[in-house]
Amino acid sequence: MRSRALPVFGLTLLVLSTGGCNLFAARYYNARGFGYYNRGDYDRAIADFNQAIKLNPAFAEAYTNRGLVEDIRGDYDHAIADHDQAIRLKPRLALAFNNRGMVFLHKRDYDTAITDFNQALTLTPNDAIAHSNRAIAYYRKRDYDQAIRDGDFAIRIDPGMATAWNNRCLVYLDQGNYEKAIADCTEAIRLRPTNDESYLSRGLAYSRKGDIETARIDFDHVQRQGSSEANRKRAEVLARQLDSGEKGTH
């Protein structure tokens, strides 16, 4: 009798909880879509986020996740629209403010980006990612002191965050503080050895302080093992500049 009763109980729950099953399925598609996003499979990521939203049109996280992919693809208007919708559905979703801030950062609207990062940090003051992202916005505005403060804070909160070390390296590089730039990029590389940006920035720092041979090692590394054709070409250009006696530009 017990072996027969269990399936019936399960079927009863399924019938009574169709809406709940849709919510569960939406969470599944959202999670799988985020996995595809992390692996760079953006078509499948978009398809899964679309399905999550179809199953649960009030799923704020699925909207902001879809916005991440649209941002990467350069579809900034749709990305902003998705982050806007996420914020309408869940006004205290700090992640959506942070993600929308990144779209404005990519659009070079640094003041609006900072406004969004500020809102994200009002909601989650110890968010290392938002601090590190705001550091880049201040860096792009050449407000180096504020960029350093945000970078310092991000690293204190999460010393294992390679991006925060890399971002602060960029500020030191622009300031001409090459020893600190090299130290920060070296730590970023230790934490994430596949980070092309850190090798390129460290190579520039070595080049500008006159250590041409060590700079060449970093540029050669990206030419051989760079994660994208664009980065490999950039490393090739920087290596040629070493041969011509130029210091290179970031």
N, C-alpha and C positions, 0 to 999 in steps of 0.2 A: 504493500500500500504506500509506503513512504517513497519508494522509487517512482511511483506514478504521480504522487502529489507534487513533487518538486517541479517537473516540467509545467504542470498546469499553473502553478503559482507564478512561474516565470512568464508564461504567456499572458496571464492576467495583468501583471505589471506592465508588460509591453503595450498592451491595448490601452491601459489607463494613462500611460505616460508618453504618448506620441510626441507631445511638445517637448517633454524632457529628453526624449531620444534625439530630437532635432538639435537641441542645445548641446547634447553630448557629441553628436556627429559634427556640429559646427566647431566645437573645441578641437576635435580630432583633425579636421581639415586645416584649421588655423595652425595647429602645432606642426603638422606635416608640411604645410606651406612654409613655415619659418625654417624648417630643416632644409627644404629646397633652396630657400633664400640664402642660407648660410653656405650652401655648396655652390652657389652661383647659377643654379638652374632656375632662372627667373620666369620662364614661360610656365613651368609647372607650379612655381610658387604663386603666380598670379591666378592660375586656374583654381588652386586650392583656396586661396583667400576669397575668390569670387563665390566658390561653393559654400564656404563658411558664412559669408554674408547672405547668400540666398537662403540658407537654412535658418539664420538668425540675423535679421536685418538690424537688430539693435546691438550687434556685437562690435563695440567700439575698438577693441584691440585688433580685430581683423581689418578694419578700415585703416588704422594707422600702420599696420604691417604691410598692407597693399601699397600704401603711400611710400614706404621704404623702397619697394621695388621700382615704383614709378619714378622716384627721385634718382635712383641709380641709372635709369634709362634716359634721364634728362627730360621726362614728361612732368615738368614742374607744376603746371596748372592742375593736372589731375591729382598729383601728389598732395598739393595744398588742399584741394577739395576733399580728399579722403581724410587728411588730418583734421580739417575743419569739422567734418562730420563726426569723427571720433570725439572731438572736444564737445560738440553739441550733445552727444549721447552720454558722455562721461566727463563733465567739466573739471574734475579733479584728477584726470589721467595725465600725470606729469610726463609720461613717455610720449604722448601725442604732441605736447608743447615742444619737447626736445626734438622730436623727429621733424616737426614743422620748421623749427629753428634751423635744422640742417638744410632744408630745402632753400630757405632764404639765404643761408650762407653760400650755397652753391650758386644762387642767383646774384650773389655779391651785394645783397641788400643787408649789410652787416648790422645796421641799427635795428631793423625788424627782427633779425636773428637773435640779437642780444635780448630784445624784449621777450621773445619766446623762451630763451634759456633762463632769463630772470624768473619768468612765471613757473617754469619747471622746478627751479631751485626754491621758490617760495613754497611749493607743494612738497618737495623732497630736498631739504637743504644739504644733505650729505650725499647727493648723487654725484659720484666722481665723473661719470660720463658727461653730464651736463656742464660741470665745471671745466672739463677738458675741452668740450666743444665751444664753450663761451671764450676760453682762452684763445682758440683759433680765430674767433670773430674779432676779438680785441687785437690780436696779432695782425690781422688783415687791415685793421684801422690804424695800425702802427702805435697803438696804445700798449707799449711793451710792458710797462710797470703792472698794469692790470692783468695782462696776459700771463705774466710770471706769477702773480698772486693766485690766479685761478689754477695755473699749472701746479704750483706748490700744493694747493689745497687738494686737488685731484690725486696727487701722488701720496699725500699723507693719508687720504681715505683708502686708496687702493694702490699700494706700491707695486702690485703685480700687473698693472694696466700699462701695457707697452705703448699704447697710443698716447697716453699722458706724457710719458717720457719723450716720445718722438715730437709731440707738439711743443713741449718746452724747449727742446733742442732747436726747433726752427726759430724761436724767439732769440735764443742766445746767438744763433748763427747770424741773424740780421743785426744784432747788436755788436757783432765783432768779438764776442766772448767765446773764442773758438775752443778753449780748453773745456769749458762747461758744456758747450754744444757736443763735443766729442764724447764727454762722459755720459751725457744723457742719451745720445744715440747708441752708444755702446750698450747701455742698460736696456734700451728698447730692443736691440738685436738679441741680447741674451734672453729676454723674455719671449721674443717672437722672431726666430732666426730667418723667417721667410719674408720679413718686412723690407721690401725694396727701398721704400722711402727713407728708412733710417740709414741704409748703406749709402744712398746717394747724398743725403744731408751730411753724413759723417765725412764722406769723401770730399765734399765742398769745404768743410771745415779744415780738413788736413791741407787741402790745396791752398786755401787762403792764408794758412799759417806757414806755408812754404814747404810742407812735407809732401812733395809731389809723388814720391814712390808709394807711400802708404795710401794716398788718395787714389792712385792708379789701381791698387789692390781692390779697393771698395768698388770702383767703377767696373773693373774687370769681372768682379763677382756678379754684378747685376747683368752685365752683358751675357755671361754664361748661364746664370740661373734665375734671371728675372722672371717674375710671375706673369708678365704681359709683354707683348711686342712693343707697346708704347714705352714701357720702362727700359727695355733693352736698348731701344733707339736713343732714349734720353741719356743712358749711360755711355753709349757710343759717342754721342756729341760731346759730353763732358770730358771723356778721355781724349778726344781730338783737341779740345781746348787746352788740355795739359800739354800736348805736344807743341801747340802754337804759342805757349807761354801765357795764355789767358787764365784767369782765376775761376771762371765759371760763374753762372748765375743760377739761382734756385728757381 
